[in-house]
Amino acid sequence: MKDYKIQEDKSFKDVAFGVGDLDHKKIVDTALKFNNPEWLIIEWEGFEDGNDLEAVKISLDNLKKLL
């Protein structure tokens, strides 16, 4: 799982999971309905304008809200 914000120039900027433009509620609900996954893995590449550990915590908290 990954998230991003769409910039004015239509490029993508990586952000912490759950704070971007993707509709993760629909994505997670669909995965749980049709695949019943054992794992949901958040991809994190890190980025230069934030604290990586803080972004990981935000991402995990946002995923927990969806489950």
HELIX and SHEET records of a PDB file:
HELIX    1   1 HIS A   24  PHE A   34  1                                  11    
HELIX    2   2 ASP A   52  LEU A   66  1                                  15    
SHEET    1   A 2 TYR A   4  ILE A   6  0                                        
SHEET    2   A 2 PHE A  12  ASP A  14 -1                                        
END                                                                             
